[in-house]
Amino acid sequence: MTVRSLLHASITGWLLASACVVASFGTKAEEAESADRNASLTMKSCHIRGFAEQVECGYLTVPEDHLAPSDTTLDIHVVRLPAVSSGKASDPLFFLAGGPGQAATELTPFIASIFSQVRQTRDIILVDQRGTGKSNPLQCDVMDLDALLVTEDDVDLSAMMAECAATHAVNFQHYHSVNAVHDFDAVRVALGYDQVNLYGGSYGTRAALVWLREKPEGIRSAILDGVAPTQVVVGPFGTFSQQAYERLLADCAEEAACAELFGDLDATYQNLRARLRDEPELLHYRDPRSDEPIDLLLTEYRLAGNLRNALYSPRTRQLIPLAITAASAGDYRPILGLMNSIDADQPLYIGLLLSVLCQEDIPRVDEELLARDRANTFMGGQLTADFMSMCRGWPVAPGNPAWAEPVSSDVPVLLLSGAQDPVTPPQWAEVAAETLPNSTHLVAEHGGHTIISHTCANRIAADFLNNPESELDGSCLERTRRLPFVRNINAAGM
């Protein structure tokens, strides 16, 4: 979840890179497929981009608003990865994507790899949440190169988002988590599954919790990775980024090679921020994909936004001391490398992102939270302020306050956290656990955001799904080592 610091900062930052892949990867074959949609869910053999294996695809027609159904409907795109074993279990794994705004089916190759052990005995179901992928995508083309050459104060995010909203003839008020999980449960019923297991990562944990509240009868177990409970506000970006940054500083000081080479890393960073605050740096480079020349005005917020992105993963985190130190000396190559490390082939659908957050989270932001969010030396409170500005331009009203109540459930739940996570810290999982009495919380000390992607947590998840009531062995997480910091542009130390 990034905005102006990334939105007009790094062409391949999480939000902006995603937005640059505008709306659809459609071909004529896909357009023909889209026309063949049914009120019932008929799955047909198909191929997914980037995945060689044949899978099953279909569309389910659902009400635009499950809470007050009318004649207006949506077509929800579904992909099933069939279990390998002929004697498969009857309860599949539903994958709930993050963001909000990721399309689950666009992550098919990654999911098939991460959950290869699970798929031996279970189908895996991927549903493009309404507003993403091929489920009436809500995308904005925010690729404004001119905006990269001015400071954040010269970019009107509210107007930009209002202009995007005007290009979509939909009622954004119906694109929220409750309607989404009614879609998911309708898919479960249409596919004939009595019960399913859930995996949610990041925002997907919020969706899983809402499903547990709205339609609990269909849930056998749930795995929540990088937990965002309903009762917390997704928005104190500065608070938790500072927490992750301080941990990085401590790790660098503890690692002899890092401490010797980079010295007082925080002093270097603060001096760099101050320099960019007074005089932003105009950078010239070539896009690594298109080789097109690009000019970028690097401001302190764009610097902080991209470093915050790098804190998400241990693999990019280990580059941060080098990136800061090199930039301080006028060498911006490592910073540009971090900007271009995000895969632009997995877009984040900004219209869905805003439809959810502007209804469910931003209305709960108060001055106390804003003050707490600003009270950090890593990135300040710019990111939360930017989301508030974007929401002022997005035509939705605050959602039902009851949606923010804690979710209580006796369903077996596995909570997963990374101690290095800059956005969904372990304390949020503890908040969720207070009303989930049948839950287990495991923390990867050297894990980042959504640890199933880079630790042994995928094997733990497979064990949990086989017997959700059994005691889990999480000792392999304790053996996950901290990645050493990279010492030069030739990757010494990696």
VOGU-3710 file (C-alpha; in Angstrom, 3 decimals, decimal comma):
1> mtvrsllhas> 0,000/0,000/0,000  1,947/3,002/-1,245  0,870/6,378/-2,477  2,407/9,708/-3,415  5,886/8,907/-2,151  5,637/5,905/-4,510  2,774/7,020/-6,700  4,893/9,713/-8,287  8,224/8,610/-7,042  9,257/5,243/-8,245
11> itgwllasac> 7,945/4,076/-11,572  8,175/0,534/-10,370  7,161/1,021/-6,756  4,363/-1,242/-5,527  1,390/0,977/-6,279  2,720/2,863/-9,279  4,255/-0,126/-10,994  1,006/-1,943/-10,623  -0,950/0,980/-11,982  1,259/1,279/-15,033
21> vvasfgtkae> -0,066/-2,056/-16,300  -3,393/-0,571/-17,226  -6,524/-2,568/-16,557  -6,229/-5,617/-18,747  -3,903/-8,060/-20,413  -6,768/-9,017/-22,732  -6,349/-10,838/-26,019  -9,059/-11,696/-28,523  -9,199/-15,197/-27,076  -9,695/-13,805/-23,585
31> eaesadrnas> -12,393/-11,438/-24,813  -14,245/-14,379/-26,315  -13,836/-16,241/-23,037  -15,245/-13,261/-21,142  -18,385/-13,377/-23,259  -19,035/-16,989/-22,237  -20,236/-16,336/-18,697  -23,019/-18,116/-16,908  -25,314/-17,479/-13,998  -24,084/-20,825/-12,680
41> ltmkschirg> -20,380/-21,582/-12,347  -19,158/-23,883/-15,120  -15,429/-24,547/-14,977  -13,594/-25,156/-18,254  -10,013/-26,077/-19,083  -7,846/-23,012/-19,627  -4,343/-21,622/-19,398  -3,195/-18,765/-17,176  -0,510/-16,351/-18,263  2,884/-17,383/-16,928
51> faeqvecgyl> 1,732/-20,861/-15,884  2,391/-23,757/-18,258  -0,024/-26,217/-16,694  -3,651/-26,484/-17,775  -6,093/-25,405/-15,055  -9,831/-24,658/-14,834  -11,506/-21,263/-15,265  -15,033/-19,937/-14,956  -17,247/-16,975/-14,098  -19,996/-16,688/-11,509
61> tvpedhlaps> -22,637/-13,982/-11,812  -23,406/-12,347/-8,446  -25,445/-9,358/-7,237  -23,614/-6,058/-7,339  -24,809/-5,596/-3,772  -25,449/-8,750/-1,756  -26,859/-6,649/1,096  -29,639/-5,218/-1,100  -29,810/-7,338/-4,275  -31,175/-5,818/-7,483
71> dttldihvvr> -31,013/-6,609/-11,183  -27,469/-5,219/-11,366  -24,871/-7,989/-11,347  -21,137/-8,637/-11,629  -19,206/-11,516/-13,164  -16,605/-12,939/-10,778  -13,584/-14,701/-12,301  -12,535/-18,024/-10,738  -9,548/-20,307/-11,321  -9,155/-23,783/-9,846
81> lpavssgkas> -5,821/-25,566/-9,576  -6,940/-29,205/-9,305  -5,317/-31,366/-6,656  -2,586/-33,675/-7,919  -3,869/-36,741/-6,077  -6,931/-38,570/-7,320  -7,869/-39,255/-3,690  -7,991/-35,588/-2,822  -9,520/-34,058/0,299  -13,002/-32,591/-0,058
91> dplfflaggp> -12,036/-29,230/1,467  -9,909/-27,037/-0,840  -7,732/-24,061/-0,006  -9,136/-20,652/-0,980  -6,413/-18,075/-1,589  -7,377/-14,507/-0,634  -5,121/-11,893/-2,202  -3,703/-8,800/-0,536  -3,643/-5,126/-1,319  -6,530/-4,528/-1,218
101> gqaateltpf> -6,339/-4,586/-4,970  -4,332/-7,645/-5,981  -5,988/-10,086/-8,380  -5,626/-13,630/-7,054  -5,553/-15,294/-10,466  -2,651/-13,091/-11,605  -0,619/-14,693/-8,810  -1,282/-18,250/-10,048  2,363/-19,265/-10,750  3,500/-17,974/-7,362
111> iasifsqvrq> 0,622/-19,664/-5,483  1,140/-22,974/-7,263  4,795/-22,924/-6,214  4,319/-21,808/-2,596  1,462/-24,242/-1,970  2,807/-27,173/-4,000  2,685/-29,431/-0,928  -0,898/-28,437/-0,144  -1,932/-29,033/-3,732  -0,886/-32,652/-3,585
121> trdiilvdqr> -4,151/-33,410/-1,781  -6,310/-30,277/-2,143  -7,720/-28,116/-4,887  -6,595/-24,496/-4,697  -9,212/-21,892/-5,576  -8,295/-18,376/-6,701  -10,985/-15,735/-7,077  -10,380/-12,268/-8,503  -11,956/-10,036/-5,884  -14,561/-7,727/-7,406
131> gtgksnplqc> -12,720/-4,755/-8,882  -9,571/-6,732/-9,760  -8,284/-8,961/-12,544  -11,180/-10,118/-14,718  -13,853/-9,338/-12,113  -14,849/-5,888/-13,430  -11,399/-4,354/-12,878  -11,236/-0,846/-11,413  -7,943/0,514/-12,639  -6,494/3,987/-12,965
141> dvmdldallv> -3,821/5,020/-15,419  -1,728/7,166/-13,080  1,377/6,999/-15,245  1,938/10,765/-15,339  5,596/11,278/-16,157  5,289/15,032/-15,632  4,379/14,368/-12,001  7,750/12,692/-11,509  9,451/16,019/-12,127  7,703/18,044/-9,425
151> teddvdlsam> 7,510/17,789/-5,657  4,609/16,120/-3,869  3,060/19,482/-2,982  2,494/20,140/-6,690  0,455/16,973/-7,267  -3,295/17,062/-6,604  -4,084/13,483/-5,607  -7,755/14,215/-4,902  -8,299/15,555/-8,414  -6,334/12,700/-9,928
161> maecaathav> -8,479/10,084/-8,196  -11,712/11,921/-9,006  -10,684/11,927/-12,665  -10,051/8,183/-12,504  -13,390/7,504/-10,808  -15,199/9,345/-13,590  -13,912/6,786/-16,111  -15,795/3,910/-14,405  -19,586/3,621/-14,635  -20,019/1,667/-11,395
171> nfqhyhsvna> -21,243/2,262/-7,862  -17,997/2,118/-5,888  -19,978/1,917/-2,653  -20,638/-1,768/-3,383  -16,923/-2,623/-3,632  -16,153/-3,441/-0,004  -14,955/-6,438/1,985  -18,405/-7,672/3,028  -19,695/-7,910/-0,537  -16,394/-9,498/-1,557
181> vhdfdavrva> -16,671/-12,343/0,940  -20,283/-12,948/-0,089  -18,867/-13,403/-3,610  -16,257/-15,831/-2,291  -18,815/-17,860/-0,379  -21,105/-17,948/-3,413  -18,190/-19,443/-5,362  -17,739/-22,055/-2,618  -21,393/-23,047/-2,863  -21,400/-23,042/-6,671
191> lgydqvnlyg> -18,369/-25,360/-6,744  -20,083/-27,780/-4,370  -17,716/-27,529/-1,393  -19,350/-27,958/2,012  -16,350/-26,419/3,763  -13,133/-24,748/2,677  -9,860/-23,654/4,216  -8,657/-20,071/3,857  -5,248/-18,561/3,320  -5,109/-14,779/3,455
201> gsygtraalv> -1,996/-12,645/3,222  -1,920/-8,973/4,301  -5,332/-7,498/3,339  -6,351/-11,088/2,565  -6,318/-11,688/6,330  -8,926/-8,946/6,717  -11,053/-10,621/4,042  -10,668/-14,000/5,776  -11,757/-12,536/9,107  -14,793/-10,908/7,505
211> wlrekpegir> -15,662/-14,263/5,906  -15,414/-15,911/9,327  -17,884/-13,341/10,633  -20,305/-13,256/7,684  -20,391/-16,904/6,545  -18,704/-19,046/9,222  -20,550/-22,270/8,377  -18,455/-22,780/5,249  -15,026/-22,420/6,911  -13,042/-25,412/8,201
221> saildgvapt> -9,825/-23,510/9,079  -7,965/-20,300/8,278  -4,334/-19,234/7,893  -3,761/-15,502/8,397  -0,324/-14,285/7,314  0,569/-10,656/8,070  -2,593/-9,990/10,050  -4,741/-6,846/9,623  -7,662/-7,247/12,068  -10,952/-5,514/11,374
231> qvvvgpfgtf> -10,659/-3,345/14,499  -7,340/-1,718/13,532  -6,980/1,109/11,038  -4,815/0,227/8,067  -2,987/3,497/7,964  -0,318/4,143/10,660  2,341/3,603/8,005  4,944/5,788/9,696  4,626/4,077/13,072  5,367/0,556/11,908
241> sqqayerlla> 7,857/1,609/9,249  9,844/3,334/11,982  9,645/0,175/14,070  11,017/-1,927/11,184  13,668/0,694/10,390  14,939/0,755/13,981  15,202/-3,016/13,890  17,273/-2,752/10,710  19,590/-0,223/12,373  20,071/-2,566/15,335
251> dcaeeaacae> 20,763/-5,520/13,030  23,355/-3,534/11,073  25,061/-2,406/14,280  25,171/-6,021/15,447  26,695/-7,299/12,194  30,402/-6,412/12,324  30,859/-5,962/8,561  27,789/-3,730/8,268  28,725/-1,613/11,280  32,313/-1,173/10,119
261> lfgdldatyq> 31,431/-0,287/6,530  28,354/1,889/7,028  29,025/3,420/10,462  26,222/5,558/11,891  23,643/4,594/9,302  20,830/6,654/10,808  22,940/9,821/10,786  23,737/9,199/7,122  20,053/8,700/6,344  18,894/11,793/8,228
271> nlrarlrdep> 21,515/13,927/6,505  20,402/12,539/3,136  16,761/13,305/3,929  17,625/16,842/4,962  19,618/17,380/1,767  16,767/16,147/-0,420  14,286/18,210/1,591  16,258/21,364/0,792  17,197/20,410/-2,752  15,561/17,384/-4,440
281> ellhyrdprs> 17,836/15,533/-6,852  16,922/15,224/-10,537  17,890/11,714/-11,668  18,200/10,436/-15,234  18,011/6,691/-15,909  16,597/4,096/-18,277  13,605/1,925/-17,531  14,971/-1,629/-17,088  12,112/-3,128/-19,114  11,576/-0,684/-21,978
291> depidlllte> 15,005/0,990/-21,975  13,164/4,298/-22,281  14,943/7,285/-20,711  13,227/8,541/-17,557  13,703/11,642/-15,442  12,782/11,506/-11,762  12,930/14,199/-9,125  14,021/12,334/-5,996  12,527/13,962/-2,900  12,880/12,939/0,716
301> yrlagnlrna> 9,415/11,363/0,637  10,152/9,408/-2,521  13,354/8,176/-0,944  11,531/7,113/2,232  8,679/5,510/0,287  11,011/3,300/-1,679  13,064/2,333/1,355  9,815/1,456/3,117  8,955/-0,848/0,212  12,352/-2,495/0,595
311> lysprtrqli> 11,612/-3,265/4,258  8,813/-5,663/3,228  11,144/-8,459/2,152  14,392/-9,752/3,697  15,865/-9,879/0,170  15,427/-6,169/-0,463  15,944/-5,200/3,176  19,539/-6,397/2,997  20,248/-3,745/0,324  19,085/-0,751/2,376
321> plaitaasag> 22,339/0,234/4,189  24,214/0,217/0,880  21,436/2,159/-0,870  21,404/4,865/1,816  25,174/5,204/1,998  25,675/5,234/-1,767  22,933/7,838/-2,274  24,513/9,984/0,404  27,709/9,954/-1,676  25,792/10,829/-4,852
331> dyrpilglmn> 25,522/7,295/-6,271  21,814/6,576/-6,757  22,189/3,264/-8,574  21,209/1,089/-5,576  18,164/3,300/-4,890  17,102/3,019/-8,523  17,638/-0,726/-8,308  15,252/-0,912/-5,363  12,703/1,181/-7,244  12,812/-1,263/-10,128
341> sidadqplyi> 12,740/-4,457/-8,066  8,941/-4,779/-8,016  7,303/-6,949/-10,654  5,119/-4,711/-12,814  3,287/-7,755/-14,208  1,185/-8,002/-11,048  -0,876/-4,807/-10,995  -2,621/-3,362/-7,991  -6,101/-2,193/-8,953  -6,244/1,271/-7,425
351> glllsvlcqe> -10,008/1,672/-7,785  -10,608/-1,348/-5,579  -7,872/-0,263/-3,155  -9,584/3,084/-2,625  -13,129/1,705/-2,606  -12,182/-0,532/0,335  -9,870/1,707/2,349  -11,920/4,867/1,865  -14,993/3,087/3,260  -13,489/0,852/5,913
361> diprvdeell> -10,317/2,450/7,299  -9,660/6,086/6,434  -12,957/7,304/8,000  -11,619/5,994/11,335  -8,420/8,051/11,162  -8,475/10,703/13,900  -6,041/13,383/15,024  -4,560/11,135/17,696  -3,642/8,506/15,102  -2,275/11,168/12,760
371> ardrantfmg> -0,100/12,627/15,495  1,209/9,176/16,374  1,828/8,443/12,705  3,822/11,649/12,206  6,005/11,038/15,256  8,806/9,163/13,508  12,126/9,987/11,899  11,950/7,468/9,064  9,201/8,835/6,803  6,910/11,119/8,794
381> gqltadfmsm> 3,161/10,966/8,242  3,057/11,743/4,531  1,728/8,382/3,423  -1,361/8,429/5,640  -2,026/12,035/4,672  -1,803/11,037/1,014  -4,382/8,297/1,441  -6,710/10,790/3,085  -6,232/13,125/0,134  -6,925/10,342/-2,356
391> crgwpvapgn> -10,077/9,363/-0,487  -11,370/12,924/-0,707  -11,440/12,440/-4,471  -12,961/8,953/-4,445  -16,807/8,895/-4,466  -17,671/6,646/-1,516  -19,180/7,338/1,895  -17,941/5,724/5,132  -19,104/2,135/5,505  -21,016/0,493/8,328
401> pawaepvssd> -19,199/1,153/11,651  -20,076/-2,412/12,724  -17,614/-3,693/10,124  -14,803/-2,553/12,427  -15,912/-4,731/15,350  -13,518/-7,555/16,381  -14,212/-10,914/14,752  -14,933/-13,741/17,183  -14,668/-17,355/16,013  -13,920/-20,834/17,362
411> vpvlllsgaq> -12,660/-22,018/13,960  -9,003/-23,197/14,080  -6,810/-20,307/12,961  -3,068/-20,175/12,322  -1,659/-16,656/12,707  1,703/-15,934/11,051  3,883/-12,854/11,521  7,324/-11,559/10,595  9,177/-9,545/13,225  10,697/-7,356/10,471
421> dpvtppqwae> 7,297/-6,539/8,928  6,844/-2,757/8,411  3,078/-2,823/7,804  1,326/-5,687/9,674  3,457/-6,230/12,792  3,144/-9,195/15,170  1,191/-7,099/17,677  -1,697/-6,925/15,236  -1,899/-10,724/15,195  -2,038/-10,636/18,990
431> vaaetlpnst> -4,959/-8,199/18,750  -6,803/-10,609/16,449  -6,012/-13,565/18,730  -7,917/-11,973/21,627  -11,212/-13,038/20,019  -9,924/-16,173/18,278  -9,645/-18,661/21,159  -8,735/-21,572/18,870  -5,750/-19,783/17,314  -1,982/-20,288/17,318
441> hlvaehgght> 0,419/-17,435/16,619  3,855/-18,146/15,145  6,442/-15,409/14,557  9,450/-15,578/12,245  12,093/-13,479/13,974  13,842/-12,801/10,675  10,739/-12,747/8,498  9,209/-9,791/6,678  5,723/-9,261/5,301  3,694/-12,458/4,612
451> iishtcanri> 6,268/-14,996/5,761  4,848/-17,918/3,800  6,697/-16,503/0,776  10,221/-16,649/2,239  10,320/-18,999/5,233  9,345/-22,579/6,061  5,835/-21,331/6,919  4,463/-22,987/3,767  5,353/-26,394/5,232  3,812/-25,431/8,576
461> aadflnnpes> 0,659/-24,367/6,724  0,453/-27,745/4,987  0,737/-29,530/8,342  -1,941/-27,275/9,811  -4,376/-27,993/6,990  -3,926/-31,736/7,456  -4,988/-31,454/11,094  -5,990/-27,954/12,241  -6,556/-29,097/15,820  -3,099/-30,616/16,322
471> eldgsclert> -0,162/-28,913/18,020  2,132/-27,322/15,455  5,898/-27,543/15,315  7,137/-24,075/14,408  10,769/-24,701/15,298  11,900/-24,347/11,674  11,046/-20,628/11,886  13,583/-20,297/14,676  16,244/-21,664/12,333  15,562/-18,992/9,711
481> rrlpfvrnin> 18,697/-16,852/9,704  18,964/-13,135/9,239  20,238/-12,317/5,765  23,585/-10,466/5,817  23,630/-6,917/4,513  25,037/-6,340/1,032  28,314/-4,418/1,170  28,811/-3,133/-2,383  27,169/-2,958/-5,822  28,840/-6,251/-6,743
491> aagm> 26,656/-7,907/-4,081  29,433/-8,738/-1,621  27,819/-10,265/1,439  24,685/-11,517/-0,308
//
